């Protein structure tokens, strides 16, 4: 697939979803669509770290929070493009939020990626919590009250913006992991010592995976800020990071199309389970989530897609 | 000065609680090289079983040593059986799979217990039953040494001494040390590794049960999500002392409790939770093997 064909596909998909959303669906469905776009970005970016690079990170919500708050603050204080062109603000601020999250990813990754498995999980978890505590104590961003009145809309342009970002994330990550630079991630996952012997700087590879992942998580946070119009540190709790982990594990670690499917499923399932909640009177959704996670790990640890992409599921043609 | 002395007493109490929980983390890590994320929820279940048990047996009507030890026994039994179940049904099927899978399962078990706790017990905080009456044993100016302080410290000490005896002097304890030294050689020496792992979970969870009742007496508020933060701090304490090292966990727990108390007293209480993580990142950067741990060299 040539680069330009991929981008045209992304634009077309984003355009058609945006058209569908603004002319057919109601506000509730639109909100779910936005969450799907955000979760697709979060899941695919985490999959780069968890599935392709083999590092376990629990800090995705923290990076998302950085991106969300940075772009919210930017758009509250400056407006580069005045009213008729204000849509141009969103991608700019999303990039700014993503870059700040990337810097945060570098700061966290640089020291902690020398650690392995469990320790890395705890440090990234700790980082996410520290971000939240700092946000709770910063008066500039409203502390525990949160930020309100962030400019943003839920119309056609915003929907196109969200899905263009989601598509771009998928496309860029796809091309990344299929490049020679991206194969370094896979070799680090498979065997760190062997890949070091092959001349790969493992720490640098891991940190770059971390930074790229943090960038997209930050951009997802920025879209989150513009679609909800208000931010609160409570939205970025540990549970949010776990949600993203569930999406990646369900879809299959090491499969980008799996992450997309996982993100869509995990976003839609709670909504589909709403009648159950009304029936039983208690919120059973998180119980079901966590049980799913345990059972998945015991019975099908590779998730839905394993390490395959959707293109690999076509049956190979046999020579007659 | 008086204030400082009081903070030391409080910090030691908190630290003894952390130490008891940290022992569970460090024991499991020493044997399976895995962070048992569900340990914090075992602690939570301990507190709730003491709560419902003392309600069921009307323990609060006759506060005293009898009621206290009954609540303690209830928590220990509940925690040990829970630890056993978790090991048997969640961790054992994954014994031979990659570490990441075990880690994700541990997080899954932890979340499952938290959210089932919210469904079963209700999300609102509850008051820990007063199974023992508190009074000041000794007063010096503004410093008070209360009955709870002495109880917490002495019960924690007894539990730790029993653990030490168990690990160092009994056959099962020797087998535990052997398994943590080398999984494969222990199997070759005729040790049933699965049984030993089960015993480790039972003993570690029982210590969490003791900790839950002691901290419950002192801080009295319990809710289904209370395990998370305390568990994380206890884990940091275990890392601080060198994970896998039992005396290290105790020292780490006490240090953790004291430093948290001092941060709350002299800096700001909003930073008490950030302290644990900051400390963790600092240790992992400076000395990842902890205070008493031995650093391992990776061989090809």
Boltz contact constraints between the chains, C-beta under 6 A:
constraints:
  - contact:
      token1: [A, 56]
      token2: [B, 100]
      max_distance: 6.0
  - contact:
      token1: [A, 111]
      token2: [B, 285]
      max_distance: 6.0
  - contact:
      token1: [A, 115]
      token2: [B, 284]
      max_distance: 6.0
  - contact:
      token1: [A, 117]
      token2: [B, 99]
      max_distance: 6.0
  - contact:
      token1: [A, 118]
      token2: [B, 35]
      max_distance: 6.0
  - contact:
      token1: [A, 123]
      token2: [B, 281]
      max_distance: 6.0
  - contact:
      token1: [A, 126]
      token2: [B, 277]
      max_distance: 6.0
  - contact:
      token1: [A, 126]
      token2: [B, 280]
      max_distance: 6.0
  - contact:
      token1: [A, 129]
      token2: [B, 277]
      max_distance: 6.0
  - contact:
      token1: [A, 130]
      token2: [B, 274]
      max_distance: 6.0
  - contact:
      token1: [A, 130]
      token2: [B, 277]
      max_distance: 6.0
  - contact:
      token1: [A, 133]
      token2: [B, 274]
      max_distance: 6.0
  - contact:
      token1: [A, 137]
      token2: [B, 270]
      max_distance: 6.0
  - contact:
      token1: [A, 193]
      token2: [B, 300]
      max_distance: 6.0
  - contact:
      token1: [A, 282]
      token2: [B, 119]
      max_distance: 6.0
  - contact:
      token1: [A, 286]
      token2: [B, 115]
      max_distance: 6.0
  - contact:
      token1: [A, 287]
      token2: [B, 115]
      max_distance: 6.0
  - contact:
      token1: [A, 287]
      token2: [B, 116]
      max_distance: 6.0
  - contact:
      token1: [A, 290]
      token2: [B, 108]
      max_distance: 6.0
  - contact:
      token1: [A, 290]
      token2: [B, 111]
      max_distance: 6.0
  - contact:
      token1: [A, 290]
      token2: [B, 112]
      max_distance: 6.0
  - contact:
      token1: [A, 291]
      token2: [B, 112]
      max_distance: 6.0
  - contact:
      token1: [A, 293]
      token2: [B, 108]
      max_distance: 6.0
  - contact:
      token1: [A, 294]
      token2: [B, 90]
      max_distance: 6.0
  - contact:
      token1: [A, 294]
      token2: [B, 105]
      max_distance: 6.0
  - contact:
      token1: [A, 294]
      token2: [B, 108]
      max_distance: 6.0
  - contact:
      token1: [A, 297]
      token2: [B, 101]
      max_distance: 6.0
  - contact:
      token1: [A, 297]
      token2: [B, 104]
      max_distance: 6.0
  - contact:
      token1: [A, 297]
      token2: [B, 105]
      max_distance: 6.0
  - contact:
      token1: [A, 298]
      token2: [B, 93]
      max_distance: 6.0
  - contact:
      token1: [A, 301]
      token2: [B, 101]
      max_distance: 6.0
